[in-house]
Amino acid sequence: MLTVDEEIYRRLPALLISGDTSPQELARVAGAGYRMLHKPVSVELLYRELNAVLESAARAASPAQEP
């Protein structure tokens, strides 16, 4: 996911789930602007995080409403 063309995929909502906790990987994910969960992930946490990612993407895609 982090090696694809950012111009095309930057607006693609994504949540990474990994067992990799190396400082290099954490920095790479954070630098790319993605959220990452570490295994094991509870259903409740996965649900909350997916909702947050999708809500954020929806806000970013919506035109600003003027009063």
C-alpha positions in Angstrom: 0.0 0.0 0.0 2.8 2.5 0.8 4.6 2.0 -2.5 1.7 2.9 -4.8 1.5 6.2 -6.6 0.4 8.6 -3.9 -1.1 11.1 -6.4 -3.7 8.5 -7.3 -4.2 6.7 -3.9 -3.7 9.6 -1.5 -7.5 10.0 -1.1 -8.1 6.2 -0.7 -9.3 5.5 2.8 -7.1 2.8 4.3 -6.3 1.3 7.6 -3.2 -0.9 8.0 -3.2 -3.9 10.3 0.2 -5.4 10.9 2.3 -7.4 13.4 5.4 -5.3 12.4 6.4 -2.9 15.1 9.8 -2.0 13.9 10.6 1.7 14.2 11.4 2.0 10.5 8.0 0.6 9.5 6.1 2.7 12.0 7.9 5.8 10.7 7.1 4.8 7.1 3.4 4.3 7.8 3.1 7.6 9.8 5.0 9.5 7.1 2.6 8.2 4.5 -0.3 9.5 6.6 -2.0 6.1 7.2 -3.3 4.7 10.5 -1.9 1.4 11.6 -3.3 -1.1 14.1 -1.2 -3.9 15.6 -2.3 -7.5 15.8 -4.3 -8.8 17.5 -7.1 -6.3 16.9 -10.4 -6.5 18.7 -13.6 -6.2 16.7 -14.6 -3.1 18.7 -11.3 -1.3 17.9 -11.4 -2.3 14.3 -15.0 -1.0 14.0 -14.1 2.3 15.7 -11.0 2.8 13.6 -12.7 1.9 10.3 -15.5 4.4 11.1 -13.0 7.1 11.9 -11.1 6.5 8.6 -14.2 6.5 6.5 -15.7 9.6 8.3 -12.5 11.5 7.7 -12.4 10.5 4.0 -16.1 11.6 3.7 -15.3 15.0 5.2 -12.4 15.5 2.9 -14.4 14.6 -0.1 -17.4 16.8 0.8 -17.4 20.4 -0.6 -17.2 23.0 2.2 -20.6 24.2 3.1 -21.0 28.0 3.2 -23.4 29.5 5.8 
